[in-house]
């Protein structure tokens, strides 16, 4: 791919919820006083698009399961008129605070992370607690490729060819009881290999949750790959959940535990900053973040700004799940 200059904030300076505040000498207590325009004031630069760095796109599972990739693309999921974000960009522009809050450093810190073997505990309101390994996970359902829009709460967006299968297939494998109303995901805790977890102002390990009917929606995915291969670590290897109508932090990475509950569980960002991040966190241009507007977004692949779509463009499929008052 030829190099092209685009107008987009550089990766290591774009808005994140921690590093910028630290640079200003602020912690959690200072969050509510800042707006996105103040944080980004004076920050502007061009970004050169490059071919993928081979070291940034290596599947964390190595050669294991390589016969499963690439997967057949489903014609049921389109992103037109948008185009796929080049892998050279999406592979080096990542939020993964367990490693670092600086987006373009995540892949470097994560590239040698070993994920084999990997165990997934299933507990809570289920017929029987169980432990799954990667072989179990990969056999739940046939893999397929889906083209999805992805929207971060920080107002950047991309389009990704995720590989996986419907989350409801994994839920069926876990056999939740009828009283289960929510599903909770807990990510890996490994301070030795994830230096960001040594920062104790955050409630590690990362945890997220969905209403069970949300998780069973056909759009919600178990994701094990992208761009024709297994997930690199910075994308949440060996597996993650993707819920495309919600802000990106509702799609947890590197999951080691699944719990089914009767009561609504806590979630990471809602617990850390309850005035800023709700449980539902559906993409909604008319509901601003307390410190910035959500009306517009920037495509990291083109640098262009565009209006944010309600439910990230999936309103026709998911609006019936909600009253419109959820936060």
Backbone torsions as a table, in degrees:
resi	resn	phi	psi	omega
1	UNK	NA	135.4	179.8
2	UNK	-73.1	154.9	179.7
3	UNK	-79.4	135.8	178.8
4	UNK	-138.4	137.4	177.3
5	UNK	-85.9	137.3	176.0
6	UNK	-132.9	157.4	-179.9
7	UNK	-90.2	97.9	-179.8
8	UNK	-149.9	143.3	178.5
9	UNK	-58.7	135.8	-179.6
10	UNK	-61.8	148.4	-174.0
11	UNK	-53.5	-43.6	-172.3
12	UNK	-82.0	1.0	178.8
13	UNK	-121.6	-8.5	-177.4
14	UNK	-63.8	154.8	-178.1
15	UNK	-51.8	122.4	161.6
16	UNK	-132.4	170.1	-168.1
17	UNK	-90.6	9.0	-176.2
18	UNK	-138.0	-54.8	-170.1
19	UNK	-63.8	-38.7	-179.4
20	UNK	-64.9	-41.6	179.7
21	UNK	-63.2	-39.4	178.3
22	UNK	-63.4	-40.5	179.7
23	UNK	-63.3	-24.0	178.4
24	UNK	-94.7	5.6	179.8
25	UNK	74.9	30.2	-175.7
26	UNK	-122.9	150.8	174.4
27	UNK	-119.4	-151.8	-177.5
28	UNK	-59.4	-34.8	-175.5
29	UNK	-64.3	-24.4	-177.4
30	UNK	-92.2	-3.9	-174.0
31	UNK	-60.2	-44.4	-170.5
32	UNK	-68.7	-14.6	-176.1
33	UNK	-91.4	-6.6	-174.8
34	UNK	-106.1	144.4	171.1
35	UNK	-109.7	161.2	-177.6
36	UNK	-63.4	-34.6	-180.0
37	UNK	-65.6	-35.4	178.0
38	UNK	-69.0	-41.4	-178.7
39	UNK	-64.6	-39.3	-174.2
40	UNK	-93.8	0.0	-175.9
41	UNK	-57.9	128.5	177.3
42	UNK	84.8	-2.4	-179.8
43	UNK	-95.4	115.9	175.1
44	UNK	-158.0	142.8	179.7
45	UNK	-170.1	170.8	174.5
46	UNK	-104.0	155.7	-177.6
47	UNK	-124.9	126.4	-179.6
48	UNK	-87.5	122.3	176.7
49	UNK	-75.0	135.7	-177.1
50	UNK	-131.2	161.2	171.2
51	UNK	-63.7	155.8	-178.9
52	UNK	-57.3	136.5	171.2
53	UNK	-72.9	120.8	-177.2
54	UNK	-54.3	-32.0	-179.4
55	UNK	-74.0	-18.3	-176.8
56	UNK	-90.7	-8.1	-175.3
57	UNK	-119.6	16.2	-179.8
58	UNK	-74.5	127.0	176.7
59	UNK	-60.5	132.0	-179.5
60	UNK	-67.2	-21.1	178.0
61	UNK	-82.3	0.4	178.6
62	UNK	66.7	-135.6	-177.7
63	UNK	-83.9	-10.1	-178.1
64	UNK	-64.9	137.6	177.7
65	UNK	66.5	15.1	-176.3
66	UNK	-63.2	-21.2	179.1
67	UNK	-71.6	-12.2	179.8
68	UNK	-85.6	-9.8	-176.1
69	UNK	-119.1	147.1	-5.4
70	UNK	-73.6	161.4	177.8
71	UNK	-100.0	156.7	179.8
72	UNK	-66.8	134.6	179.5
73	UNK	-77.2	132.4	176.6
74	UNK	-81.5	134.0	178.4
75	UNK	-80.8	-4.3	-176.0
76	UNK	-81.5	-9.2	-174.3
77	UNK	-128.2	115.6	-177.2
78	UNK	-126.7	159.7	179.0
79	UNK	-121.7	5.4	-179.2
80	UNK	-55.1	141.6	6.0
81	UNK	-86.3	7.6	178.6
82	UNK	-74.4	164.6	178.4
83	UNK	-121.3	159.4	179.4
84	UNK	-61.1	141.3	173.3
85	UNK	-72.0	130.2	178.9
86	UNK	-56.6	138.4	-179.4
87	UNK	-61.6	-27.3	177.3
88	UNK	-61.3	-23.2	177.1
89	UNK	-93.9	-52.6	-175.0
90	UNK	-63.8	-22.2	-179.2
91	UNK	-80.0	-14.7	-178.0
92	UNK	-123.0	10.9	180.0
93	UNK	-126.6	89.3	-168.7
94	UNK	-138.8	141.9	167.1
95	UNK	-95.0	120.6	175.2
96	UNK	-158.2	80.0	-171.6
97	UNK	-62.2	-19.7	176.3
98	UNK	-59.5	-27.6	176.5
99	UNK	-95.7	-57.7	-178.8
100	UNK	-166.1	159.5	176.1
101	UNK	-92.5	-0.1	177.9
102	UNK	-92.3	112.5	-167.7
103	UNK	-58.1	-43.2	-174.6
104	UNK	-82.0	2.5	175.2
105	UNK	-101.1	-14.0	-174.3
106	UNK	-58.8	-50.1	-174.6
107	UNK	-62.1	-35.6	179.6
108	UNK	-65.9	-39.4	-178.4
109	UNK	-76.8	-23.1	-174.1
110	UNK	-99.9	-11.6	-165.6
111	UNK	-65.3	-24.9	-179.6
112	UNK	-103.8	14.6	-178.2
113	UNK	-72.2	123.6	-178.9
114	UNK	-89.5	130.2	-178.2
115	UNK	-118.1	5.9	178.2
116	UNK	-116.3	123.1	2.9
117	UNK	-80.0	167.2	-179.2
118	UNK	-142.5	132.1	179.5
119	UNK	-118.1	145.3	178.2
120	UNK	-126.6	114.1	177.6
121	UNK	-84.8	138.3	176.8
122	UNK	-120.2	123.3	-172.7
123	UNK	-146.2	-179.8	179.2
124	UNK	92.9	-140.5	-175.5
125	UNK	-80.9	71.8	178.5
126	UNK	-128.3	161.3	179.1
127	UNK	-59.0	-40.3	-179.5
128	UNK	-156.2	127.0	175.8
129	UNK	-57.5	144.9	-179.9
130	UNK	-148.9	166.1	176.3
131	UNK	-124.2	127.1	179.2
132	UNK	-107.5	148.6	171.2
133	UNK	-112.9	-176.4	-176.9
134	UNK	-64.5	-34.6	176.1
135	UNK	-59.9	-44.9	178.0
136	UNK	-60.6	-46.2	-176.7
137	UNK	-60.9	-42.4	-177.0
138	UNK	-72.4	-19.8	-176.5
139	UNK	-95.2	-3.1	-176.4
140	UNK	-60.5	-41.7	-178.2
141	UNK	-158.8	157.7	177.0
142	UNK	-61.3	144.1	178.3
143	UNK	-81.5	146.4	173.8
144	UNK	-142.9	158.8	176.7
145	UNK	-100.7	132.9	177.8
146	UNK	-126.4	133.9	175.6
147	UNK	-88.4	116.8	-176.4
148	UNK	-125.3	149.4	165.7
149	UNK	-80.7	147.4	178.9
150	UNK	-133.9	129.9	-175.9
151	UNK	-128.3	122.3	175.9
152	UNK	-89.2	148.8	177.3
153	UNK	-63.1	-19.3	179.2
154	UNK	-78.5	5.2	175.0
155	UNK	81.1	13.5	171.1
156	UNK	-102.3	157.0	-174.2
157	UNK	-144.1	158.9	176.0
158	UNK	-152.8	170.6	177.2
159	UNK	-124.2	127.1	-168.3
160	UNK	-130.5	140.2	173.6
161	UNK	-91.2	80.9	-178.2
162	UNK	-69.9	147.8	175.7
163	UNK	-119.9	128.0	179.8
164	UNK	173.9	-143.8	179.8
165	UNK	-154.8	167.8	-177.0
166	UNK	-60.3	135.4	178.6
167	UNK	-59.0	-30.4	-178.7
168	UNK	-62.8	-24.2	176.7
169	UNK	-67.8	-40.7	177.2
170	UNK	-69.5	-37.6	177.2
171	UNK	-60.0	-44.1	177.6
172	UNK	-60.1	-39.2	178.9
173	UNK	-63.1	-31.5	-178.9
174	UNK	-79.7	-17.9	176.9
175	UNK	54.8	64.4	176.7
176	UNK	-68.9	152.6	176.7
177	UNK	-76.4	161.4	-179.1
178	UNK	-60.9	-25.9	-179.0
179	UNK	-78.8	-9.6	180.0
180	UNK	-69.9	127.9	-179.5
181	UNK	-117.8	-16.3	-177.2
182	UNK	-137.7	156.5	173.4
183	UNK	-124.3	133.2	-177.0
184	UNK	-117.4	138.8	179.7
185	UNK	-118.6	135.1	178.0
186	UNK	-121.9	129.2	-177.7
187	UNK	-89.6	171.2	-176.2
188	UNK	-64.1	144.3	172.4
189	UNK	-115.2	117.6	-177.7
190	UNK	-157.7	80.3	-175.6
191	UNK	-62.3	-29.6	-178.8
192	UNK	-63.6	-37.3	-177.7
193	UNK	-104.9	-12.0	-179.3
194	UNK	-123.0	85.8	-172.6
195	UNK	-62.2	-23.7	178.0
196	UNK	-63.3	-23.4	179.9
197	UNK	-75.5	-6.7	176.2
198	UNK	-78.9	-10.6	176.5
199	UNK	-80.6	105.4	-170.9
200	UNK	-84.7	4.8	174.2
201	UNK	-76.2	-10.1	179.3
202	UNK	-110.7	144.8	-173.2
203	UNK	-83.6	64.3	-179.5
204	UNK	-64.7	154.4	-2.4
205	UNK	-74.3	166.1	180.0
206	UNK	-64.4	141.8	179.2
207	UNK	-144.9	141.4	179.4
208	UNK	-140.5	170.0	-178.5
209	UNK	-157.7	157.0	176.4
210	UNK	-135.6	153.1	165.1
211	UNK	-63.9	146.0	-173.9
212	UNK	-64.5	-33.9	178.1
213	UNK	-69.4	-30.1	173.0
214	UNK	-65.2	-47.3	-177.8
215	UNK	-63.3	-28.6	180.0
216	UNK	-84.7	-5.9	179.2
217	UNK	-63.3	140.1	-176.1
218	UNK	-58.1	-21.6	179.6
219	UNK	-76.2	-26.7	-178.7
220	UNK	-69.2	132.2	-172.0
221	UNK	-123.6	145.3	156.1
222	UNK	-84.7	124.7	-177.0
223	UNK	-117.4	128.4	179.1
224	UNK	-123.3	-2.2	-179.0
225	UNK	-162.7	177.0	176.6
226	UNK	-166.9	157.8	179.8
227	UNK	50.6	34.9	173.8
228	UNK	84.9	6.5	-179.0
229	UNK	-147.3	173.6	178.8
230	UNK	-64.6	160.6	-177.5
231	UNK	-65.0	130.1	162.7
232	UNK	-69.1	159.0	-173.8
233	UNK	-60.9	-37.3	-176.7
234	UNK	-64.3	-16.8	177.2
235	UNK	-94.0	0.7	175.3
236	UNK	106.0	28.9	179.8
237	UNK	-60.1	154.5	-0.7
238	UNK	-82.2	-13.0	177.1
239	UNK	-155.4	156.2	179.3
240	UNK	-147.4	175.6	172.7
241	UNK	-109.2	143.6	173.7
242	UNK	-126.7	124.2	179.1
243	UNK	-122.5	93.1	-163.4
244	UNK	-70.0	-14.6	-179.9
245	UNK	-92.7	2.3	179.4
246	UNK	-114.6	161.4	175.0
247	UNK	-61.8	152.6	-168.7
248	UNK	-55.9	-30.8	-177.9
249	UNK	-68.8	-10.0	174.8
250	UNK	-84.1	3.3	179.4
251	UNK	-113.8	80.1	-171.5
252	UNK	-65.0	152.2	-176.3
253	UNK	-110.7	159.5	169.2
254	UNK	45.8	59.9	-171.6
255	UNK	-83.4	134.7	179.3
256	UNK	-118.6	-8.3	-177.8
257	UNK	-150.3	138.8	175.1
258	UNK	-122.6	131.3	177.6
259	UNK	-127.4	139.4	173.9
260	UNK	-107.0	130.6	-174.0
261	UNK	-131.5	159.0	174.7
262	UNK	-86.3	-34.1	-178.0
263	UNK	-101.8	154.3	179.2
264	UNK	-64.6	120.9	-178.9
265	UNK	-82.5	162.4	174.3
266	UNK	-70.1	157.2	174.3
267	UNK	-128.2	156.4	-169.1
268	UNK	-56.1	-59.8	-174.5
269	UNK	-72.3	-31.6	176.4
270	UNK	-67.0	-34.8	177.5
271	UNK	-72.8	-40.3	-177.8
272	UNK	-72.6	-41.5	-175.9
273	UNK	-139.3	72.6	-171.8
274	UNK	-63.0	-24.2	179.6
275	UNK	-79.0	-11.4	-174.1
276	UNK	-114.3	-25.4	-174.4
277	UNK	-132.1	119.4	-178.0
278	UNK	-90.2	175.1	178.6
279	UNK	-68.9	-43.6	-173.5
280	UNK	-78.9	-50.6	175.2
281	UNK	52.5	45.2	173.9
282	UNK	-75.1	143.5	178.6
283	UNK	-65.0	123.3	-176.3
284	UNK	-149.7	111.2	-177.9
285	UNK	-65.3	-20.7	-177.9
286	UNK	-91.7	-1.5	177.5
287	UNK	-114.9	95.0	-177.6
288	UNK	-70.6	151.7	165.6
289	UNK	-65.1	150.7	-179.7
290	UNK	-55.4	-21.2	-176.6
291	UNK	-115.8	-2.9	176.8
292	UNK	-161.3	160.3	178.8
293	UNK	-77.0	149.4	172.5
294	UNK	-109.2	11.7	-175.0
295	UNK	-69.2	-28.6	-178.3
296	UNK	-125.7	159.2	177.6
297	UNK	-140.9	160.9	177.8
298	UNK	-116.9	127.3	176.7
299	UNK	-78.2	118.3	-176.5
300	UNK	-71.7	-13.9	178.3
301	UNK	-83.8	-28.0	-178.3
302	UNK	-116.6	-19.9	-175.9
303	UNK	81.7	-3.1	-175.9
304	UNK	-84.0	144.2	174.2
305	UNK	-92.1	149.2	-179.1
306	UNK	-154.7	161.7	177.5
307	UNK	-64.7	141.8	174.2
308	UNK	-74.0	139.0	178.6
309	UNK	-94.1	139.9	175.9
310	UNK	-58.3	133.8	-175.3
311	UNK	52.7	30.2	178.2
312	UNK	58.1	28.7	179.0
313	UNK	91.8	3.8	-178.0
314	UNK	-110.1	24.2	-176.8
315	UNK	-59.8	-39.9	-178.4
316	UNK	-59.5	-33.8	-178.1
317	UNK	-85.9	-34.5	-168.3
318	UNK	-117.3	-10.2	-175.2
319	UNK	-57.7	-30.7	-178.6
320	UNK	-65.5	-14.6	178.7
321	UNK	-76.2	-13.6	-167.7
322	UNK	-131.1	158.1	174.4
323	UNK	-87.7	-17.3	-176.4
324	UNK	97.6	-8.3	-178.7
325	UNK	-99.3	-4.0	-177.1
326	UNK	-68.9	149.3	176.4
327	UNK	-127.4	NA	NA
